Amino acid sequence: MASTPYGPVTRRVLGALILGAAASRAFAAPKPRVVTLLGDSITAGYGLPARDALPARLEAALKPRAPGVRVRGAGVSGDTSAGGAARVDFSVQADTVVCVVALGGNDLLQGLDPRQTRANLDRIIRRLKARRITVVLAGLTAPNAIGRSYARDFGAVFPALAKQHGLTLYPNLLDGVAGNPRLNQRDGIHPNAVGVTVIAARLAPVVARVLATRS
């Protein structure tokens, strides 16, 4: 073994200093808690720059309530609940602590059977729970204009799943935004930057409470 200019005591002191410095660095830079948004064009930020999309706006709204949080978008424009179920395992990465599942809007637009929407969302929820990822389920309110019976059956999907799986439910992702021309893009479906900020501000307290249970 090569000789060293330091004695045993000095080596111990140096070792303690090195370990202490490493611990300080680890304390100063805690691993961020990741929230993933699994959804469609609303979470993908359709028609908006990344800084105005829901992942960025929700992260900004969460910072005062949950320091160190990071929000990751996993939205695909046009995705149905079936599409989300097919990609949930690779779209929601392993470091996710909380996943907001915000799917069903395209099922509604296409008039898909609510029973199928429920089955797809159930599959997503079970996969996430099996990975020990806490789920927040974001629902949607269907307008009666599409038919009262369909609107009722579709709207019932989300609270039923939340009750079945013991999830936190955010009843309507577009609460306060849907139907307001000032908060939506020209298509009347996708929120504009101001509308996204409204969604983020309303959703953030719900996600922050769930994050607190995972601290």
C-alpha positions in Angstrom: 0.0 0.0 0.0 1.4 3.4 -1.0 2.4 5.7 1.9 0.4 8.9 2.6 1.6 12.2 4.1 -1.5 12.2 6.4 -1.7 10.5 9.7 -4.7 8.4 10.8 -6.4 11.3 12.6 -6.0 13.7 9.7 -7.4 11.1 7.3 -10.5 10.7 9.5 -11.0 14.4 9.7 -10.7 14.7 5.9 -13.1 11.8 5.4 -15.6 13.5 7.6 -15.3 16.7 5.8 -15.8 15.0 2.4 -18.9 13.1 3.6 -20.2 16.3 5.2 -19.9 18.2 2.0 -21.6 15.5 0.0 -24.5 15.4 2.5 -24.8 19.2 2.3 -25.0 19.0 -1.5 -27.7 16.4 -1.2 -29.6 18.4 1.3 -29.4 21.6 -0.8 -30.7 19.8 -3.9 -33.5 17.5 -2.9 -34.9 15.2 -5.5 -37.9 17.0 -7.1 -41.4 15.5 -6.7 -42.9 14.8 -10.1 -46.5 15.3 -11.0 -47.4 13.9 -14.5 -50.4 15.1 -16.5 -51.7 12.1 -18.5 -54.2 13.5 -21.0 -55.1 14.9 -24.4 -54.7 18.2 -26.2 -55.8 20.2 -23.1 -52.7 18.9 -21.2 -50.6 18.9 -24.3 -51.1 22.7 -24.7 -52.7 22.6 -28.1 -52.2 26.0 -29.9 -50.1 27.4 -27.1 -46.3 27.9 -26.5 -44.9 25.5 -23.9 -44.6 28.3 -21.3 -48.4 28.8 -21.4 -49.4 25.1 -21.6 -51.0 23.4 -18.6 -47.9 21.6 -17.3 -45.9 24.9 -17.0 -48.8 26.9 -15.6 -49.7 24.1 -13.0 -46.0 23.9 -12.0 -46.0 27.7 -11.4 -49.2 27.5 -9.4 -47.9 24.7 -7.3 -44.5 26.2 -6.4 -45.8 28.3 -3.4 -47.7 25.3 -2.0 -45.3 22.5 -2.9 -41.7 23.7 -3.2 -39.5 21.4 -5.4 -42.4 20.1 -7.4 -42.0 19.4 -11.1 -44.9 19.0 -13.5 -44.3 16.8 -16.6 -46.8 16.8 -19.5 -47.9 13.5 -21.0 -50.6 14.8 -23.2 -51.3 13.7 -26.7 -53.6 15.7 -28.9 -56.6 13.7 -30.1 -56.0 10.9 -27.5 -59.0 9.0 -26.2 -59.1 7.1 -23.0 -58.2 4.0 -25.0 -55.1 5.7 -26.3 -54.1 6.7 -22.8 -54.6 3.1 -21.6 -52.4 1.8 -24.4 -49.5 4.1 -23.5 -49.8 4.7 -19.7 -46.8 2.5 -18.8 -44.3 4.4 -20.9 -45.9 7.9 -20.9 -45.9 8.1 -17.1 -42.3 7.8 -16.1 -41.0 5.9 -13.0 -40.2 8.9 -10.9 -43.8 10.2 -10.9 -45.3 10.6 -7.5 -48.7 11.9 -8.5 -50.5 11.4 -11.8 -53.4 13.6 -12.9 -55.4 11.5 -15.3 -57.3 13.9 -17.6 -58.8 11.9 -20.4 -62.2 11.5 -21.8 -62.7 14.7 -23.7 -62.2 13.0 -27.1 -64.4 10.1 -26.1 -67.1 12.7 -25.5 -66.5 14.4 -28.8 -66.7 11.1 -30.7 -69.8 9.9 -28.8 -68.1 6.8 -27.5 -69.9 4.5 -25.1 -69.4 5.7 -21.5 -69.0 2.1 -20.4 -65.9 1.8 -22.6 -64.5 5.1 -21.3 -65.0 3.8 -17.8 -63.2 0.5 -18.6 -60.3 2.3 -20.2 -59.9 4.7 -17.3 -60.2 1.8 -14.8 -57.3 0.1 -16.6 -55.2 3.3 -16.4 -55.9 3.7 -12.7 -55.1 0.1 -11.9 -51.8 0.3 -13.7 -50.8 3.5 -11.9 -51.8 2.2 -8.5 -49.9 -1.0 -9.1 -46.8 1.2 -9.6 -47.6 3.0 -6.3 -48.4 6.3 -8.1 -51.1 8.3 -6.5 -53.9 9.2 -8.9 -55.9 12.4 -9.2 -58.8 11.9 -11.5 -60.0 14.9 -13.5 -63.5 14.6 -14.8 -65.5 16.5 -17.4 -69.1 17.8 -17.5 -70.9 16.8 -20.7 -73.4 19.4 -22.0 -77.0 18.4 -22.2 -77.1 19.5 -25.8 -75.5 16.1 -26.8 -78.4 14.3 -25.2 -79.5 14.2 -21.5 -79.1 10.5 -21.2 -75.6 10.4 -22.7 -74.5 13.4 -20.7 -75.8 11.8 -17.5 -74.0 8.4 -18.2 -70.8 10.1 -19.2 -70.7 12.4 -16.3 -71.3 9.5 -13.9 -68.1 7.7 -15.0 -65.7 9.9 -13.1 -67.2 10.0 -9.6 -68.0 6.3 -9.8 -64.3 5.5 -10.5 -63.1 7.9 -7.8 -65.4 6.1 -5.3 -64.4 2.7 -6.5 -60.7 3.3 -6.2 -60.6 5.8 -3.4 -59.2 8.6 -5.5 -59.2 12.3 -5.2 -61.6 13.6 -7.9 -61.4 17.0 -9.6 -64.9 17.0 -11.0 -64.5 19.2 -14.1 -61.1 20.0 -15.6 -62.7 22.9 -17.6 -64.6 24.4 -14.6 -64.8 28.1 -15.0 -63.4 28.0 -18.5 -65.8 26.0 -20.8 -68.1 28.2 -22.8 -66.4 31.4 -22.0 -65.1 33.0 -25.3 -62.6 35.1 -23.4 -60.9 32.0 -22.0 -60.9 29.8 -25.1 -59.3 29.7 -28.5 -61.3 30.3 -31.6 -62.4 26.7 -31.8 -64.3 27.2 -28.6 -62.9 23.9 -27.2 -59.3 24.5 -26.2 -58.4 27.1 -23.5 -56.2 30.0 -24.4 -53.3 31.1 -22.1 -55.6 32.9 -19.7 -58.0 30.0 -19.6 -55.1 27.6 -18.8 -54.0 29.9 -16.0 -57.5 29.6 -14.5 -57.5 25.8 -14.8 -54.0 25.7 -13.1 -55.1 28.0 -10.3 -58.1 25.8 -9.5 -56.4 22.5 -9.9 -53.2 23.4 -7.9 -54.7 23.3 -4.4 -56.2 19.8 -5.1 -52.8 18.5 -6.3 -50.9 20.1 -3.5 -53.1 18.4 -0.9 -52.5 15.1 -2.5 -48.7 15.7 -2.7 -48.8 16.5 1.0 -50.0 13.0 1.7 -46.9 11.6 -0.2 -44.3 13.7 1.7 
